[in-house]
Amino acid sequence: MTNELLAKFADETKIPFSENEMLSSHTTFRIGGPAEIFANPQNVEQAAVAVRFCKENGIKLFPLGKGSNLLVSDEGTGGVVLHFGHEMSKICLIDKETIFCEAGASLAKLCSFALENSLTGLEFAYGIPGSVGGAVFMNAGAYGGEIKDVILYAKHIDENGNTGRFEEKDLDMSYRHSVYSSKKYIITGAAFRLKKGEKSEIKAKMEELLSRRFDKQPMDKPSAGSTFKRPEGAFASALIDQCGLKGFTVGGAQVSEKHAGFVINKDGATCSDVLELIKQVQEKVKAETGFFLEPEVEILYR
């Protein structure tokens, strides 16, 4: 971005930003080069202005929450990374059984808020290391629950910088998919319809599921969560294990020895290491089982 254009961005959007921010510090994989511009909108209005500015000036724009399902190129990315962080993480009650949450809040924070208000339905999401925006985008789920089970509506900014929302019936949610999967919209918040429950029972369920997650998943190493989507008729982790790939390593990246569905950053892995590992796993699983493993993790290139 030229100095003139950068000055114009600062003047028109009023958004705090930094240059060449390392994205490895903003993803759970701890991998990725610099963002040309790393902007932190303070509210929806600023984010909408940024969307309009980038479209009018032909600038690449990428929204980022907790970076939990993301692999960033070693070269980083050009344009603007619009980071939904602390300033965009407010949570409140709409009524006694409905929570509204801004996109930048973590799922853990949302689940804890539900617990404080004795609301049940979100226990499955406790421990998923992502933001509310990312969870809505991909219909995050675990242990038999999914976002689609509890969402009431989602708010967004469209590609022209206009604000809007989709009701639950229009969100088109299915396995790791929503209406946003095929639209260049930025999710800014969502409402969740829950039910009153016993606080002690809600807390016990949250702790049980978190314990199961720590027992079965490599929570001690950086990763992007489940690396591959579940193929129809099978489970990715079982197929990878069946092919003897637990512990398979390329550079600093490794198929977790604890859970074959996770690729971990074992020792200073690069994006190139992870991509090569994914490629080799896909080829071996396809050759030996006939199943093609589609990556679940999103890849951000330069």
C-alpha positions in Angstrom: 0.0 0.0 0.0 1.5 3.4 -1.0 2.1 6.0 1.7 -0.6 8.2 0.1 -3.2 5.4 0.2 -2.1 4.4 3.7 -2.6 8.0 4.9 -6.0 8.1 3.2 -7.0 4.8 5.0 -6.0 6.2 8.4 -7.9 9.5 7.7 -11.1 7.9 6.4 -11.5 4.9 8.6 -10.1 6.2 11.9 -9.1 2.6 12.7 -6.0 1.9 14.8 -3.6 -0.2 12.8 -0.1 -1.4 12.6 2.1 -2.3 9.6 3.8 -5.7 9.0 2.2 -7.3 12.1 3.3 -11.0 12.3 0.3 -13.2 11.9 2.0 -16.1 13.7 1.1 -14.1 16.9 -2.6 -14.1 15.9 -3.2 -17.8 15.0 -3.4 -20.9 17.1 -1.0 -22.6 14.7 1.6 -20.0 15.5 2.5 -19.9 11.8 2.4 -17.0 9.3 4.3 -14.0 8.0 3.3 -10.3 8.2 0.1 -8.6 7.4 0.7 -5.5 5.3 -1.9 -3.6 7.4 -3.3 -5.1 10.6 -6.4 -3.0 11.6 -8.4 -3.2 14.8 -11.9 -1.7 14.3 -13.5 -0.4 17.5 -17.0 -0.9 16.3 -19.2 -2.1 13.4 -19.3 1.3 11.9 -15.5 1.5 11.5 -15.4 -2.0 10.1 -18.0 -1.1 7.5 -16.0 2.0 6.5 -13.0 -0.2 6.1 -14.9 -2.6 3.8 -16.1 0.2 1.6 -12.6 1.8 1.5 -10.9 -1.5 0.5 -13.5 -2.2 -2.2 -13.3 1.3 -3.7 -9.5 1.2 -3.8 -9.1 -2.5 -4.9 -7.4 -3.5 -1.7 -7.4 -7.1 -0.5 -9.3 -7.5 2.8 -9.4 -10.5 5.2 -11.4 -10.7 8.5 -9.7 -12.3 11.4 -10.9 -13.4 14.8 -8.9 -15.8 17.0 -7.2 -17.5 14.0 -8.1 -21.0 15.3 -8.9 -22.6 11.9 -6.3 -20.7 9.8 -3.0 -21.4 8.2 -1.2 -18.3 7.0 1.5 -18.2 4.3 5.1 -17.8 5.4 5.2 -14.7 3.2 2.2 -13.2 5.1 -0.5 -11.4 3.2 -1.0 -8.1 1.4 -3.8 -5.6 1.9 -5.7 -5.2 5.2 -6.3 -7.8 7.9 -9.4 -6.6 9.8 -9.0 -8.0 13.2 -12.0 -8.5 15.4 -10.5 -8.4 18.9 -11.3 -7.1 22.4 -13.1 -4.0 21.2 -15.6 -6.2 19.2 -16.3 -8.8 21.9 -19.2 -7.4 23.9 -21.8 -9.9 25.2 -25.3 -9.1 26.6 -28.7 -10.6 27.3 -31.5 -9.6 24.9 -34.0 -11.4 27.1 -33.9 -14.1 29.8 -33.0 -16.9 27.4 -31.3 -15.0 24.5 -27.7 -13.8 24.3 -26.2 -11.4 21.7 -22.5 -11.6 21.2 -20.1 -9.7 19.0 -18.0 -11.6 16.6 -14.6 -11.0 18.3 -15.6 -12.7 21.5 -14.1 -16.2 22.2 -16.5 -19.1 22.4 -15.1 -19.7 25.9 -16.2 -16.2 27.0 -19.6 -16.8 25.4 -20.0 -20.2 27.2 -18.9 -18.7 30.5 -21.5 -15.9 30.1 -24.2 -18.5 29.5 -23.1 -20.3 32.6 -23.3 -17.1 34.7 -26.9 -16.7 33.6 -27.8 -20.3 34.1 -28.4 -20.9 30.3 -27.9 -24.3 28.8 -27.3 -25.3 25.2 -23.7 -24.1 24.5 -21.8 -26.6 26.6 -20.5 -28.4 23.5 -18.6 -25.2 22.4 -16.6 -24.8 25.6 -13.0 -25.5 24.8 -13.3 -24.9 21.0 -10.5 -22.3 20.6 -12.2 -19.9 18.2 -14.2 -16.7 18.0 -18.0 -16.4 17.7 -17.6 -15.0 14.2 -15.5 -18.0 13.1 -17.9 -20.4 14.8 -20.9 -19.0 12.9 -19.0 -18.9 9.6 -18.2 -22.7 9.7 -21.0 -23.9 12.0 -18.6 -25.1 14.6 -19.5 -28.2 16.5 -18.3 -30.8 18.9 -19.7 -33.7 21.0 -23.0 -33.8 19.3 -23.7 -30.1 19.3 -23.5 -27.4 16.6 -23.9 -23.7 16.3 -27.0 -24.3 14.1 -28.7 -25.8 17.1 -28.7 -22.6 19.1 -28.3 -19.6 16.8 -31.2 -17.2 16.3 -29.7 -14.8 13.8 -26.3 -13.4 12.6 -25.4 -9.9 11.8 -22.9 -9.0 9.0 -21.3 -6.4 6.7 -21.7 -7.2 3.0 -19.1 -6.7 0.3 -20.3 -3.2 -0.3 -20.0 -2.2 3.4 -23.7 -2.4 4.1 -24.9 -3.9 7.4 -27.5 -6.6 7.5 -28.5 -9.9 9.1 -29.7 -13.4 8.4 -32.3 -15.2 10.4 -31.7 -18.8 11.4 -33.8 -20.1 8.5 -31.6 -18.3 6.0 -28.2 -19.3 7.4 -28.1 -22.6 5.5 -26.1 -24.3 8.1 -24.8 -27.8 7.7 -21.6 -29.7 8.5 -18.8 -27.1 8.6 -20.9 -24.8 6.3 -23.1 -21.7 6.4 -24.5 -19.2 4.0 -21.3 -17.2 4.7 -19.1 -19.9 3.2 -20.0 -18.7 -0.3 -20.4 -14.9 0.4 -17.8 -12.2 0.9 -19.6 -11.0 4.0 -18.0 -10.3 7.4 -19.9 -11.6 10.4 -20.1 -9.0 13.2 -22.2 -10.7 15.8 -24.9 -13.3 16.5 -27.8 -14.1 18.8 -28.3 -17.4 20.5 -31.5 -18.8 21.9 -30.8 -21.0 24.9 -32.8 -22.5 27.8 -32.8 -22.0 31.5 -31.0 -24.8 33.4 -29.3 -25.6 36.6 -25.9 -23.8 36.9 -24.3 -26.7 38.7 -25.3 -29.1 35.9 -24.2 -26.7 33.2 -20.8 -26.3 34.8 -20.4 -30.0 35.3 -21.1 -30.7 31.6 -18.7 -28.0 30.5 -15.9 -29.4 32.7 -16.6 -32.9 31.5 -16.4 -32.0 27.8 -13.2 -29.9 28.4 -11.6 -32.9 30.2 -12.5 -35.2 27.3 -10.9 -32.7 24.9 -7.7 -32.6 26.9 -7.6 -36.4 27.2 -8.0 -37.0 23.5 -6.6 -34.0 21.7 -3.1 -32.5 21.5 -3.9 -29.4 23.4 -0.3 -28.9 24.5 0.9 -28.1 20.9 -0.1 -25.3 18.5 -2.6 -26.5 15.8 -5.6 -25.3 13.9 -7.9 -27.9 15.4 -9.1 -30.7 13.1 -7.1 -30.5 9.9 -9.5 -32.4 7.7 -13.3 -32.5 7.2 -15.1 -35.7 7.9 -15.5 -37.6 4.6 -18.9 -39.2 4.0 -19.0 -42.7 5.4 -15.8 -42.5 7.4 -13.7 -40.5 9.9 -10.6 -38.6 8.9 -8.6 -39.5 12.0 -9.4 -43.2 11.7 -8.3 -43.3 8.0 -5.1 -41.5 8.8 -4.4 -43.8 11.7 -5.2 -46.8 9.5 -2.5 -45.7 7.0 0.1 -45.7 9.8 0.5 -41.9 9.7 0.4 -41.0 13.3 3.7 -39.2 14.1 4.4 -38.6 10.4 6.6 -35.5 10.1 7.5 -33.0 7.5 10.0 -30.3 8.8 8.5 -29.0 12.0 4.9 -30.2 11.3 3.6 -33.5 12.5 0.5 -35.7 12.5 -0.3 -35.8 16.2 0.6 -39.0 17.9 -2.3 -38.4 20.2 -5.0 -37.7 17.7 -4.4 -38.4 14.0 -6.9 -35.8 12.9 -4.7 -33.0 14.1 -1.6 -31.6 12.4 0.5 -29.9 15.0 3.3 -27.4 15.0 5.7 -29.6 16.8 8.9 -27.6 16.3 9.0 -24.3 14.5 6.9 -25.5 11.6 6.4 -23.3 8.5 3.3 -23.0 6.3 5.2 -24.9 3.6 5.9 -27.8 6.1 2.2 -28.1 6.9 1.1 -27.9 3.3 3.5 -30.6 2.2 2.4 -32.8 5.1 -1.2 -32.3 4.2 -0.5 -33.2 0.6 1.4 -36.4 1.5 -1.4 -37.5 3.9 -4.0 -36.9 1.3 -2.1 -38.9 -1.3 -1.5 -41.9 1.0 -5.0 -42.0 2.4 -6.5 -41.8 -1.1 -4.2 -44.5 -2.4 -4.8 -46.9 0.4 -8.5 -46.3 1.3 -10.0 -44.5 -1.7 -11.1 -41.5 0.4 -10.1 -38.0 -0.4 -9.5 -35.8 2.7 -10.6 -32.2 2.2 -8.8 -29.8 4.5 -11.0 -28.1 7.1 -8.4 -25.5 7.9 -8.5 -22.2 5.8 -5.4 -21.2 4.1 -4.4 -17.5 3.7 -1.9 -16.9 0.9 0.1 -13.8 0.1 
